[in-house]
Amino acid sequence: MIKGRVIGKIWSSRRVDSVPGGALLEVETDGGGHLVAYDPLGCNTGEAVLITQGSVAAAYFTGKTAPIDALIIGSIDEETPTKSRK
């Protein structure tokens, strides 16, 4: 799995028929790289995510073959700083 953060959305008005309808997001990985991942979860810009790649990502789509190489499989819950009470 790859850990990263969503940095934007990829807009595509035309796709091949086998690409499912849904969001394509640009993700910056913890290693500093960038990739485009299919998002079935509805993640937002700035959100930390987990991504899987390869045949595991493509196998998510049952009943058809989808040319998806990177799939967001989880949204990482992050702690928010709390103010100390006096």
Summary of the structure (lengths in Angstrom):
residues: 86
radius of gyration: 15.0
end to end distance: 41.7
largest distance: 59.4
contacts: 195
relative contact order: 0.27
helix: 6%
strand: 40%
